[in-house]
Amino acid sequence: MTRPNDKEKVRKFYDLVSSHFHDLWGEHLHHGYWIRGDESKERAQIQLIEHLAQIANLRSGQAILDVGCGTGASSVYLAKHYKVEATGITISPVQVKLAKQAAAKQHANATFHLMDAEAMKFAKTFDVVWSVESISHYHDIAKFFSSGTRLLKPNGTIAVIDWFKKPNLDPAKYKRTILPIEKGMLVNLRTMPQYETWMRSNNLKIIKSEILNEDCAKTWDLGLDIIKKRSLWKLAATNGAMFVDFLKAFRAMRAGFASGNFVYGLVVAQKL
C-alpha cells in the first residue's frame, strides 16, 4: 500500500496548493493559539509562533533552522521580530520560491533552500532547530531527530509543534477517527511519547511537553466555515483528488480535536 505521507505526493500537493493557501488560510499556514478566545485567526497564529519561541527561549542573534518552512511566514516573522538569522527548508520548489519572495518583500534576514528534512546537509550548526506541523509528513522521524541533533550547537534547542494521535488507540477508533486525517492531510501520525523517546535517544533533555488541543481547537471551527464556500470546492475539483481529500479531512480534524483522539502538541528539548 502507498503511504498516506508518500513523499512525492506531499511534494506534489504543496506545489499544487501553496499558491492558493494564502487565500484559503492566510499568511501563516498553521493552527492558531487562542489566549483570550476572541482573537482573530491571524493574531492567534502569531500567538502560536510566540508561544513556541518563548518556551524555546529565542534570543537576538541566534541561528534558526526552520524545517518544513512552508511559504516562509514563520521564518520571516522570527527574523523580523526576534532578530534571528533564519534558514528554512522545504521539499516543495513552489514553496521555496514563495518563501524567498516573502523574505525579500519584508527585507528579512531569512534564506530558503530546497532540501529534504530526512537528508539535511549544512556546513554550519544552529542554535535552534524549529519545526511546526511538518514532521508527521516524514517517513523516518528517528533519522530526522538524529540529524537535527547533529546540526545543533552545544546546548542548542529543538522546538517542535506537530500532529499526533492519542496513545493506545484501538484499531476501530484509529480507522474511524485518525485514518481519514492521515489520508486527507498526507501524514502518518505517531504519539507524543514516541517523539520524546526519539529525542531522549539523541541525548536531548525534554524541557516542555504540552498538549495544545484546548487552545487551538478553534482553528477547525473556522476551518468548517471556510469549507462551506462552493468556490473552494470548484477550485479543488479542478486541481485533483488530493485537494478534495484535503478539504474532506477538515471535518475529521474537528472531530479528532473534540474526541481527543487527535492530539496537537508541543515538545521542546535541549541538547545536553
C-alpha atoms as an extended CHARMM CRD file, in Angstrom:
* protein
*
       272  EXT
         1         1  MET       CA              0.0000000000        0.0000000000        0.0000000000  PROA      1               0.0000000000
         2         2  THR       CA              1.0570000000        3.5790000000       -0.7180000000  PROA      2               0.0000000000
         3         3  ARG       CA              1.8810000000        5.5050000000        2.4310000000  PROA      3               0.0000000000
         4         4  PRO       CA             -0.5090000000        8.3610000000        3.2520000000  PROA      4               0.0000000000
         5         5  ASN       CA              2.6200000000       10.5040000000        3.6000000000  PROA      5               0.0000000000
         6         6  ASP       CA              4.2240000000        9.3440000000        0.3430000000  PROA      6               0.0000000000
         7         7  LYS       CA              6.9760000000       11.8850000000       -0.2680000000  PROA      7               0.0000000000
         8         8  GLU       CA              6.1800000000       12.5510000000       -3.9220000000  PROA      8               0.0000000000
         9         9  LYS       CA              2.5050000000       13.0400000000       -3.0780000000  PROA      9               0.0000000000
        10        10  VAL       CA              3.4450000000       15.5110000000       -0.3390000000  PROA      10              0.0000000000
        11        11  ARG       CA              5.7230000000       17.4370000000       -2.7020000000  PROA      11              0.0000000000
        12        12  LYS       CA              3.1020000000       17.4610000000       -5.4560000000  PROA      12              0.0000000000
        13        13  PHE       CA              0.3710000000       18.5660000000       -3.0420000000  PROA      13              0.0000000000
        14        14  TYR       CA              2.3160000000       21.5490000000       -1.7190000000  PROA      14              0.0000000000
        15        15  ASP       CA              3.4800000000       22.5420000000       -5.1900000000  PROA      15              0.0000000000
        16        16  LEU       CA             -0.1640000000       22.4650000000       -6.2360000000  PROA      16              0.0000000000
        17        17  VAL       CA             -1.9130000000       24.2220000000       -3.3630000000  PROA      17              0.0000000000
        18        18  SER       CA              0.6700000000       26.5720000000       -1.8290000000  PROA      18              0.0000000000
        19        19  SER       CA             -0.1930000000       29.4210000000       -4.1850000000  PROA      19              0.0000000000
        20        20  HSD       CA             -3.8490000000       29.0710000000       -3.0770000000  PROA      20              0.0000000000
        21        21  PHE       CA             -3.1510000000       28.7190000000        0.6530000000  PROA      21              0.0000000000
        22        22  HSD       CA             -2.9030000000       32.4390000000        1.3570000000  PROA      22              0.0000000000
        23        23  ASP       CA             -6.4400000000       32.9490000000        0.0700000000  PROA      23              0.0000000000
        24        24  LEU       CA             -7.6290000000       29.8320000000        1.8910000000  PROA      24              0.0000000000
        25        25  TRP       CA             -5.8380000000       30.1140000000        5.2260000000  PROA      25              0.0000000000
        26        26  GLY       CA             -3.8550000000       33.3650000000        5.3390000000  PROA      26              0.0000000000
        27        27  GLU       CA             -0.1690000000       34.2570000000        5.5120000000  PROA      27              0.0000000000
        28        28  HSD       CA              0.5790000000       31.6050000000        8.1490000000  PROA      28              0.0000000000
        29        29  LEU       CA             -0.4040000000       28.0440000000        7.2540000000  PROA      29              0.0000000000
        30        30  HSD       CA             -0.5200000000       26.5710000000       10.7690000000  PROA      30              0.0000000000
        31        31  HSD       CA             -3.0240000000       26.4660000000       13.6500000000  PROA      31              0.0000000000
        32        32  GLY       CA             -3.8820000000       29.4130000000       15.8350000000  PROA      32              0.0000000000
        33        33  TYR       CA             -3.3320000000       29.5990000000       19.6050000000  PROA      33              0.0000000000
        34        34  TRP       CA             -6.1210000000       31.4250000000       21.4580000000  PROA      34              0.0000000000
        35        35  ILE       CA             -5.3560000000       33.0310000000       24.8120000000  PROA      35              0.0000000000
        36        36  ARG       CA             -8.4770000000       35.1660000000       25.4030000000  PROA      36              0.0000000000
        37        37  GLY       CA            -10.6420000000       33.3410000000       22.8860000000  PROA      37              0.0000000000
        38        38  ASP       CA            -11.8150000000       36.3530000000       20.8870000000  PROA      38              0.0000000000
        39        39  GLU       CA             -8.6220000000       36.9880000000       18.9090000000  PROA      39              0.0000000000
        40        40  SER       CA             -8.6550000000       36.9300000000       15.1260000000  PROA      40              0.0000000000
        41        41  LYS       CA             -7.2900000000       33.8150000000       13.4500000000  PROA      41              0.0000000000
        42        42  GLU       CA             -4.3200000000       35.8410000000       12.2260000000  PROA      42              0.0000000000
        43        43  ARG       CA             -3.4740000000       37.0530000000       15.7460000000  PROA      43              0.0000000000
        44        44  ALA       CA             -3.9100000000       33.5200000000       17.1070000000  PROA      44              0.0000000000
        45        45  GLN       CA             -1.4760000000       32.1690000000       14.5050000000  PROA      45              0.0000000000
        46        46  ILE       CA              1.1270000000       34.7330000000       15.5960000000  PROA      46              0.0000000000
        47        47  GLN       CA              0.4900000000       33.7430000000       19.2200000000  PROA      47              0.0000000000
        48        48  LEU       CA              1.3250000000       30.1260000000       18.3510000000  PROA      48              0.0000000000
        49        49  ILE       CA              4.7200000000       31.2020000000       16.9980000000  PROA      49              0.0000000000
        50        50  GLU       CA              5.3250000000       33.3780000000       20.0450000000  PROA      50              0.0000000000
        51        51  HSD       CA              4.2980000000       30.6170000000       22.4560000000  PROA      51              0.0000000000
        52        52  LEU       CA              6.8540000000       28.2270000000       20.9570000000  PROA      52              0.0000000000
        53        53  ALA       CA              9.5060000000       30.9500000000       20.6900000000  PROA      53              0.0000000000
        54        54  GLN       CA              9.1610000000       31.8410000000       24.3760000000  PROA      54              0.0000000000
        55        55  ILE       CA              9.4680000000       28.2220000000       25.5190000000  PROA      55              0.0000000000
        56        56  ALA       CA             12.4690000000       27.7430000000       23.2050000000  PROA      56              0.0000000000
        57        57  ASN       CA             13.9570000000       30.9570000000       24.6860000000  PROA      57              0.0000000000
        58        58  LEU       CA             14.6980000000       32.5190000000       21.3060000000  PROA      58              0.0000000000
        59        59  ARG       CA             17.2150000000       35.3590000000       21.5350000000  PROA      59              0.0000000000
        60        60  SER       CA             18.5020000000       38.0140000000       19.1880000000  PROA      60              0.0000000000
        61        61  GLY       CA             21.4070000000       36.8910000000       17.0010000000  PROA      61              0.0000000000
        62        62  GLN       CA             20.6310000000       33.1870000000       17.1460000000  PROA      62              0.0000000000
        63        63  ALA       CA             20.7120000000       30.9830000000       14.0400000000  PROA      63              0.0000000000
        64        64  ILE       CA             17.3890000000       29.1820000000       13.4920000000  PROA      64              0.0000000000
        65        65  LEU       CA             16.7420000000       26.2600000000       11.1400000000  PROA      65              0.0000000000
        66        66  ASP       CA             13.0410000000       26.1730000000       10.2090000000  PROA      66              0.0000000000
        67        67  VAL       CA             12.4270000000       22.6100000000        8.9970000000  PROA      67              0.0000000000
        68        68  GLY       CA              9.3700000000       22.2980000000        6.7790000000  PROA      68              0.0000000000
        69        69  CYS       CA              9.1810000000       26.0730000000        6.4710000000  PROA      69              0.0000000000
        70        70  GLY       CA              6.2130000000       26.1840000000        4.1040000000  PROA      70              0.0000000000
        71        71  THR       CA              5.9160000000       29.5330000000        2.3630000000  PROA      71              0.0000000000
        72        72  GLY       CA              8.3060000000       31.1210000000        4.8610000000  PROA      72              0.0000000000
        73        73  ALA       CA              5.9740000000       33.1320000000        7.0960000000  PROA      73              0.0000000000
        74        74  SER       CA              7.3350000000       31.8100000000       10.4220000000  PROA      74              0.0000000000
        75        75  SER       CA             10.9640000000       32.2900000000        9.3630000000  PROA      75              0.0000000000
        76        76  VAL       CA             10.2430000000       35.8360000000        8.2200000000  PROA      76              0.0000000000
        77        77  TYR       CA              8.3500000000       36.6300000000       11.4420000000  PROA      77              0.0000000000
        78        78  LEU       CA             11.1360000000       35.2680000000       13.6580000000  PROA      78              0.0000000000
        79        79  ALA       CA             13.7990000000       37.1210000000       11.6820000000  PROA      79              0.0000000000
        80        80  LYS       CA             11.8980000000       40.4080000000       11.9200000000  PROA      80              0.0000000000
        81        81  HSD       CA             10.5680000000       40.2460000000       15.4820000000  PROA      81              0.0000000000
        82        82  TYR       CA             13.2100000000       38.1870000000       17.2900000000  PROA      82              0.0000000000
        83        83  LYS       CA             16.1930000000       39.4200000000       15.2350000000  PROA      83              0.0000000000
        84        84  VAL       CA             17.3940000000       35.9170000000       14.4680000000  PROA      84              0.0000000000
        85        85  GLU       CA             19.0970000000       34.5940000000       11.3500000000  PROA      85              0.0000000000
        86        86  ALA       CA             16.5440000000       32.2130000000        9.8620000000  PROA      86              0.0000000000
        87        87  THR       CA             17.1620000000       29.3850000000        7.4090000000  PROA      87              0.0000000000
        88        88  GLY       CA             14.1730000000       27.4870000000        6.0470000000  PROA      88              0.0000000000
        89        89  ILE       CA             13.9510000000       24.2130000000        4.1470000000  PROA      89              0.0000000000
        90        90  THR       CA             11.1080000000       22.5030000000        2.2790000000  PROA      90              0.0000000000
        91        91  ILE       CA             10.7970000000       19.8100000000       -0.3990000000  PROA      91              0.0000000000
        92        92  SER       CA              8.4460000000       21.9940000000       -2.4680000000  PROA      92              0.0000000000
        93        93  PRO       CA             10.0890000000       24.1720000000       -5.1500000000  PROA      93              0.0000000000
        94        94  VAL       CA              6.9460000000       26.3210000000       -5.2600000000  PROA      94              0.0000000000
        95        95  GLN       CA              7.1870000000       26.9640000000       -1.5210000000  PROA      95              0.0000000000
        96        96  VAL       CA             10.8870000000       27.9000000000       -1.7960000000  PROA      96              0.0000000000
        97        97  LYS       CA             10.0040000000       30.4770000000       -4.4570000000  PROA      97              0.0000000000
        98        98  LEU       CA              7.1290000000       31.9270000000       -2.4020000000  PROA      98              0.0000000000
        99        99  ALA       CA              9.2620000000       31.9960000000        0.7820000000  PROA      99              0.0000000000
       100       100  LYS       CA             12.0820000000       33.8630000000       -0.9700000000  PROA      100             0.0000000000
       101       101  GLN       CA              9.5690000000       36.4010000000       -2.2790000000  PROA      101             0.0000000000
       102       102  ALA       CA              8.1300000000       36.8810000000        1.2310000000  PROA      102             0.0000000000
       103       103  ALA       CA             11.5950000000       37.4330000000        2.7430000000  PROA      103             0.0000000000
       104       104  ALA       CA             12.5550000000       39.9230000000        0.0340000000  PROA      104             0.0000000000
       105       105  LYS       CA              9.3130000000       41.8520000000        0.4780000000  PROA      105             0.0000000000
       106       106  GLN       CA              9.8500000000       42.0960000000        4.2550000000  PROA      106             0.0000000000
       107       107  HSD       CA             13.6310000000       42.6660000000        3.9720000000  PROA      107             0.0000000000
       108       108  ALA       CA             14.0080000000       39.7970000000        6.4460000000  PROA      108             0.0000000000
       109       109  ASN       CA             17.2400000000       38.0100000000        7.3630000000  PROA      109             0.0000000000
       110       110  ALA       CA             15.8530000000       34.6870000000        6.1040000000  PROA      110             0.0000000000
       111       111  THR       CA             17.1170000000       32.3220000000        3.4130000000  PROA      111             0.0000000000
       112       112  PHE       CA             15.3690000000       29.2810000000        1.9630000000  PROA      112             0.0000000000
       113       113  HSD       CA             16.5670000000       26.0330000000        0.3880000000  PROA      113             0.0000000000
       114       114  LEU       CA             15.0580000000       23.0770000000       -1.4200000000  PROA      114             0.0000000000
       115       115  MET       CA             16.0390000000       20.2450000000        0.9320000000  PROA      115             0.0000000000
       116       116  ASP       CA             14.6230000000       17.0050000000        2.3270000000  PROA      116             0.0000000000
       117       117  ALA       CA             14.3200000000       17.0820000000        6.1240000000  PROA      117             0.0000000000
       118       118  GLU       CA             15.4150000000       13.4510000000        6.2210000000  PROA      118             0.0000000000
       119       119  ALA       CA             18.6490000000       14.2810000000        4.3560000000  PROA      119             0.0000000000
       120       120  MET       CA             19.7180000000       17.6220000000        5.8300000000  PROA      120             0.0000000000
       121       121  LYS       CA             23.2230000000       18.8390000000        4.9980000000  PROA      121             0.0000000000
       122       122  PHE       CA             24.6690000000       22.1060000000        6.2350000000  PROA      122             0.0000000000
       123       123  ALA       CA             28.2280000000       23.2670000000        6.7880000000  PROA      123             0.0000000000
       124       124  LYS       CA             27.0760000000       25.2790000000        9.8250000000  PROA      124             0.0000000000
       125       125  THR       CA             25.2760000000       24.4800000000       13.0480000000  PROA      125             0.0000000000
       126       126  PHE       CA             22.2390000000       26.1810000000       14.5900000000  PROA      126             0.0000000000
       127       127  ASP       CA             21.0780000000       27.4180000000       17.9740000000  PROA      127             0.0000000000
       128       128  VAL       CA             17.5310000000       26.2050000000       17.3490000000  PROA      128             0.0000000000
       129       129  VAL       CA             16.0010000000       23.5780000000       15.0690000000  PROA      129             0.0000000000
       130       130  TRP       CA             12.3850000000       24.6750000000       14.6780000000  PROA      130             0.0000000000
       131       131  SER       CA              9.5620000000       22.6680000000       13.1250000000  PROA      131             0.0000000000
       132       132  VAL       CA              5.8310000000       23.4500000000       13.1250000000  PROA      132             0.0000000000
       133       133  GLU       CA              3.3550000000       20.9540000000       11.6260000000  PROA      133             0.0000000000
       134       134  SER       CA              5.8530000000       19.2390000000        9.3470000000  PROA      134             0.0000000000
       135       135  ILE       CA              7.3840000000       16.1570000000       10.9780000000  PROA      135             0.0000000000
       136       136  SER       CA              4.2630000000       13.9950000000       10.6290000000  PROA      136             0.0000000000
       137       137  HSD       CA              4.8700000000       14.1060000000        6.8570000000  PROA      137             0.0000000000
       138       138  TYR       CA              8.2620000000       12.3550000000        7.2820000000  PROA      138             0.0000000000
       139       139  HSD       CA              8.9430000000        8.6550000000        6.7740000000  PROA      139             0.0000000000
       140       140  ASP       CA             11.9310000000        8.2710000000        9.1060000000  PROA      140             0.0000000000
       141       141  ILE       CA             11.2940000000       10.5630000000       12.0690000000  PROA      141             0.0000000000
       142       142  ALA       CA             14.0290000000        8.9230000000       14.1350000000  PROA      142             0.0000000000
       143       143  LYS       CA             16.5290000000        9.8500000000       11.4180000000  PROA      143             0.0000000000
       144       144  PHE       CA             15.2630000000       13.4270000000       11.4030000000  PROA      144             0.0000000000
       145       145  PHE       CA             15.8170000000       13.8090000000       15.1460000000  PROA      145             0.0000000000
       146       146  SER       CA             19.2860000000       12.2660000000       14.8100000000  PROA      146             0.0000000000
       147       147  SER       CA             20.3840000000       14.6230000000       12.0330000000  PROA      147             0.0000000000
       148       148  GLY       CA             18.6140000000       17.5730000000       13.6460000000  PROA      148             0.0000000000
       149       149  THR       CA             20.5480000000       16.9970000000       16.8690000000  PROA      149             0.0000000000
       150       150  ARG       CA             23.8460000000       16.8550000000       14.9520000000  PROA      150             0.0000000000
       151       151  LEU       CA             23.0440000000       20.2570000000       13.4250000000  PROA      151             0.0000000000
       152       152  LEU       CA             22.5560000000       21.8000000000       16.8720000000  PROA      152             0.0000000000
       153       153  LYS       CA             25.2310000000       23.7580000000       18.6790000000  PROA      153             0.0000000000
       154       154  PRO       CA             26.0580000000       22.5840000000       22.2380000000  PROA      154             0.0000000000
       155       155  ASN       CA             23.0690000000       23.3870000000       24.4820000000  PROA      155             0.0000000000
       156       156  GLY       CA             21.0030000000       24.0710000000       21.3600000000  PROA      156             0.0000000000
       157       157  THR       CA             17.2570000000       23.5360000000       21.2730000000  PROA      157             0.0000000000
       158       158  ILE       CA             14.8170000000       21.5380000000       19.1690000000  PROA      158             0.0000000000
       159       159  ALA       CA             11.3880000000       23.2020000000       19.1980000000  PROA      159             0.0000000000
       160       160  VAL       CA              8.5140000000       21.1790000000       17.7230000000  PROA      160             0.0000000000
       161       161  ILE       CA              4.7780000000       21.5770000000       17.2980000000  PROA      161             0.0000000000
       162       162  ASP       CA              3.1700000000       18.7050000000       15.4410000000  PROA      162             0.0000000000
       163       163  TRP       CA              0.1610000000       16.4970000000       14.8930000000  PROA      163             0.0000000000
       164       164  PHE       CA             -0.1710000000       13.2820000000       16.9080000000  PROA      164             0.0000000000
       165       165  LYS       CA             -2.5940000000       10.5050000000       17.6590000000  PROA      165             0.0000000000
       166       166  LYS       CA             -3.6760000000        9.5250000000       21.1490000000  PROA      166             0.0000000000
       167       167  PRO       CA             -1.5580000000        6.6530000000       22.5340000000  PROA      167             0.0000000000
       168       168  ASN       CA             -3.0250000000        3.1410000000       22.6170000000  PROA      168             0.0000000000
       169       169  LEU       CA             -5.9430000000        3.7710000000       20.2560000000  PROA      169             0.0000000000
       170       170  ASP       CA             -7.7510000000        0.5550000000       19.4180000000  PROA      170             0.0000000000
       171       171  PRO       CA             -7.8310000000       -0.3650000000       15.6970000000  PROA      171             0.0000000000
       172       172  ALA       CA            -11.5050000000        0.5600000000       15.2760000000  PROA      172             0.0000000000
       173       173  LYS       CA            -11.0480000000        4.0770000000       16.7030000000  PROA      173             0.0000000000
       174       174  TYR       CA             -7.8840000000        4.5540000000       14.6790000000  PROA      174             0.0000000000
       175       175  LYS       CA             -9.6590000000        3.5760000000       11.4600000000  PROA      175             0.0000000000
       176       176  ARG       CA            -12.6820000000        5.7540000000       12.2050000000  PROA      176             0.0000000000
       177       177  THR       CA            -11.0120000000        8.8940000000       13.5690000000  PROA      177             0.0000000000
       178       178  ILE       CA             -7.3640000000        9.0260000000       12.5090000000  PROA      178             0.0000000000
       179       179  LEU       CA             -7.1880000000        7.3240000000        9.1180000000  PROA      179             0.0000000000
       180       180  PRO       CA             -9.3440000000        9.9940000000        7.3760000000  PROA      180             0.0000000000
       181       181  ILE       CA             -6.9650000000       12.6700000000        8.7200000000  PROA      181             0.0000000000
       182       182  GLU       CA             -3.9050000000       10.7750000000        7.5280000000  PROA      182             0.0000000000
       183       183  LYS       CA             -5.3820000000       10.2550000000        4.0690000000  PROA      183             0.0000000000
       184       184  GLY       CA             -6.5350000000       13.8410000000        3.5820000000  PROA      184             0.0000000000
       185       185  MET       CA             -3.5600000000       15.5900000000        5.1810000000  PROA      185             0.0000000000
       186       186  LEU       CA             -0.8540000000       13.2240000000        3.8260000000  PROA      186             0.0000000000
       187       187  VAL       CA              0.5450000000       12.4000000000        7.2640000000  PROA      187             0.0000000000
       188       188  ASN       CA              1.4030000000        9.3430000000        9.3360000000  PROA      188             0.0000000000
       189       189  LEU       CA              0.5590000000       10.2290000000       12.9200000000  PROA      189             0.0000000000
       190       190  ARG       CA              2.7070000000        8.9990000000       15.8010000000  PROA      190             0.0000000000
       191       191  THR       CA              2.3080000000        9.7310000000       19.5210000000  PROA      191             0.0000000000
       192       192  MET       CA              3.9260000000       12.4190000000       21.6370000000  PROA      192             0.0000000000
       193       193  PRO       CA              5.6900000000        9.7890000000       23.8100000000  PROA      193             0.0000000000
       194       194  GLN       CA              7.2790000000        8.3730000000       20.6310000000  PROA      194             0.0000000000
       195       195  TYR       CA              8.7300000000       11.7950000000       19.7630000000  PROA      195             0.0000000000
       196       196  GLU       CA             10.0070000000       12.1950000000       23.3230000000  PROA      196             0.0000000000
       197       197  THR       CA             11.6740000000        8.7630000000       23.1640000000  PROA      197             0.0000000000
       198       198  TRP       CA             13.4070000000        9.6640000000       19.8930000000  PROA      198             0.0000000000
       199       199  MET       CA             14.5780000000       12.9230000000       21.4290000000  PROA      199             0.0000000000
       200       200  ARG       CA             15.9600000000       11.2960000000       24.5600000000  PROA      200             0.0000000000
       201       201  SER       CA             17.7550000000        8.6400000000       22.5000000000  PROA      201             0.0000000000
       202       202  ASN       CA             19.6480000000       11.5120000000       20.8330000000  PROA      202             0.0000000000
       203       203  ASN       CA             20.7750000000       12.9520000000       24.1670000000  PROA      203             0.0000000000
       204       204  LEU       CA             18.1110000000       15.6430000000       24.2020000000  PROA      204             0.0000000000
       205       205  LYS       CA             16.5740000000       16.7100000000       27.5100000000  PROA      205             0.0000000000
       206       206  ILE       CA             12.8250000000       17.4180000000       27.3660000000  PROA      206             0.0000000000
       207       207  ILE       CA             12.2160000000       20.9730000000       28.6030000000  PROA      207             0.0000000000
       208       208  LYS       CA              8.4980000000       21.1770000000       27.9020000000  PROA      208             0.0000000000
       209       209  SER       CA              5.8260000000       18.8140000000       26.6150000000  PROA      209             0.0000000000
       210       210  GLU       CA              2.3610000000       20.3140000000       26.2390000000  PROA      210             0.0000000000
       211       211  ILE       CA             -0.9420000000       19.2790000000       24.6530000000  PROA      211             0.0000000000
       212       212  LEU       CA             -2.4450000000       22.3210000000       22.9280000000  PROA      212             0.0000000000
       213       213  ASN       CA             -5.8360000000       20.9380000000       21.8660000000  PROA      213             0.0000000000
       214       214  GLU       CA             -7.9110000000       23.2110000000       24.0990000000  PROA      214             0.0000000000
       215       215  ASP       CA             -6.0380000000       26.3390000000       22.9970000000  PROA      215             0.0000000000
       216       216  CYS       CA             -6.0420000000       25.5380000000       19.2740000000  PROA      216             0.0000000000
       217       217  ALA       CA             -9.3410000000       23.7200000000       18.5560000000  PROA      217             0.0000000000
       218       218  LYS       CA            -10.9960000000       26.9310000000       17.3400000000  PROA      218             0.0000000000
       219       219  THR       CA             -8.8280000000       26.6200000000       14.2230000000  PROA      219             0.0000000000
       220       220  TRP       CA            -11.1730000000       23.9220000000       12.9440000000  PROA      220             0.0000000000
       221       221  ASP       CA            -14.3410000000       25.7770000000       13.8800000000  PROA      221             0.0000000000
       222       222  LEU       CA            -13.0810000000       28.4020000000       11.4480000000  PROA      222             0.0000000000
       223       223  GLY       CA            -11.9730000000       25.6680000000        9.0470000000  PROA      223             0.0000000000
       224       224  LEU       CA            -15.5140000000       24.2930000000        8.8380000000  PROA      224             0.0000000000
       225       225  ASP       CA            -16.7280000000       27.7790000000        7.9200000000  PROA      225             0.0000000000
       226       226  ILE       CA            -14.1060000000       28.0070000000        5.1800000000  PROA      226             0.0000000000
       227       227  ILE       CA            -15.1340000000       24.7570000000        3.5050000000  PROA      227             0.0000000000
       228       228  LYS       CA            -18.7470000000       25.9610000000        3.1630000000  PROA      228             0.0000000000
       229       229  LYS       CA            -17.6000000000       28.0540000000        0.1990000000  PROA      229             0.0000000000
       230       230  ARG       CA            -18.6910000000       26.4690000000       -3.0700000000  PROA      230             0.0000000000
       231       231  SER       CA            -15.9540000000       28.2870000000       -4.9470000000  PROA      231             0.0000000000
       232       232  LEU       CA            -13.3750000000       26.4160000000       -2.8880000000  PROA      232             0.0000000000
       233       233  TRP       CA            -14.7530000000       23.0150000000       -3.8620000000  PROA      233             0.0000000000
       234       234  LYS       CA            -14.7740000000       24.0750000000       -7.5170000000  PROA      234             0.0000000000
       235       235  LEU       CA            -11.1310000000       25.0680000000       -7.1810000000  PROA      235             0.0000000000
       236       236  ALA       CA            -10.3700000000       21.7440000000       -5.5060000000  PROA      236             0.0000000000
       237       237  ALA       CA            -12.1900000000       19.7760000000       -8.2050000000  PROA      237             0.0000000000
       238       238  THR       CA            -10.0590000000       21.3850000000      -10.9040000000  PROA      238             0.0000000000
       239       239  ASN       CA             -6.8520000000       20.6520000000       -9.0080000000  PROA      239             0.0000000000
       240       240  GLY       CA             -7.2000000000       16.9140000000       -8.4530000000  PROA      240             0.0000000000
       241       241  ALA       CA             -8.3550000000       14.3840000000       -5.8950000000  PROA      241             0.0000000000
       242       242  MET       CA             -5.6730000000       15.2760000000       -3.3200000000  PROA      242             0.0000000000
       243       243  PHE       CA             -7.1130000000       18.7500000000       -2.8500000000  PROA      243             0.0000000000
       244       244  VAL       CA            -10.6350000000       17.3070000000       -2.4700000000  PROA      244             0.0000000000
       245       245  ASP       CA             -9.4210000000       14.7370000000        0.1060000000  PROA      245             0.0000000000
       246       246  PHE       CA             -7.6650000000       17.5740000000        1.9560000000  PROA      246             0.0000000000
       247       247  LEU       CA            -10.9070000000       19.5480000000        2.2920000000  PROA      247             0.0000000000
       248       248  LYS       CA            -12.8790000000       16.4350000000        3.2950000000  PROA      248             0.0000000000
       249       249  ALA       CA            -10.4190000000       15.9140000000        6.1610000000  PROA      249             0.0000000000
       250       250  PHE       CA            -11.4060000000       19.2380000000        7.7880000000  PROA      250             0.0000000000
       251       251  ARG       CA            -14.4000000000       17.5900000000        9.4720000000  PROA      251             0.0000000000
       252       252  ALA       CA            -12.2420000000       14.6750000000       10.6280000000  PROA      252             0.0000000000
       253       253  MET       CA             -9.7730000000       17.1540000000       12.1410000000  PROA      253             0.0000000000
       254       254  ARG       CA            -12.5130000000       18.9420000000       14.0910000000  PROA      254             0.0000000000
       255       255  ALA       CA            -13.9310000000       15.6270000000       15.3160000000  PROA      255             0.0000000000
       256       256  GLY       CA            -10.4470000000       14.4420000000       16.2770000000  PROA      256             0.0000000000
       257       257  PHE       CA             -9.9090000000       17.5430000000       18.4180000000  PROA      257             0.0000000000
       258       258  ALA       CA            -13.2900000000       17.0810000000       20.0910000000  PROA      258             0.0000000000
       259       259  SER       CA            -12.6850000000       13.4120000000       20.9380000000  PROA      259             0.0000000000
       260       260  GLY       CA             -9.0560000000       13.8060000000       21.9390000000  PROA      260             0.0000000000
       261       261  ASN       CA             -8.0450000000       11.0060000000       19.5840000000  PROA      261             0.0000000000
       262       262  PHE       CA             -6.1390000000       13.6020000000       17.5760000000  PROA      262             0.0000000000
       263       263  VAL       CA             -3.5090000000       15.4150000000       19.6390000000  PROA      263             0.0000000000
       264       264  TYR       CA             -1.9700000000       18.7800000000       18.7800000000  PROA      264             0.0000000000
       265       265  GLY       CA              1.1900000000       19.0230000000       20.8180000000  PROA      265             0.0000000000
       266       266  LEU       CA              4.3760000000       20.9170000000       21.5990000000  PROA      266             0.0000000000
       267       267  VAL       CA              7.7120000000       19.3810000000       22.5920000000  PROA      267             0.0000000000
       268       268  VAL       CA             10.8620000000       21.4120000000       23.2650000000  PROA      268             0.0000000000
       269       269  ALA       CA             14.1650000000       19.7360000000       24.1350000000  PROA      269             0.0000000000
       270       270  GLN       CA             17.7620000000       20.8320000000       24.7360000000  PROA      270             0.0000000000
       271       271  LYS       CA             20.9590000000       19.1700000000       23.5430000000  PROA      271             0.0000000000
       272       272  LEU       CA             23.0000000000       18.0020000000       26.5020000000  PROA      272             0.0000000000
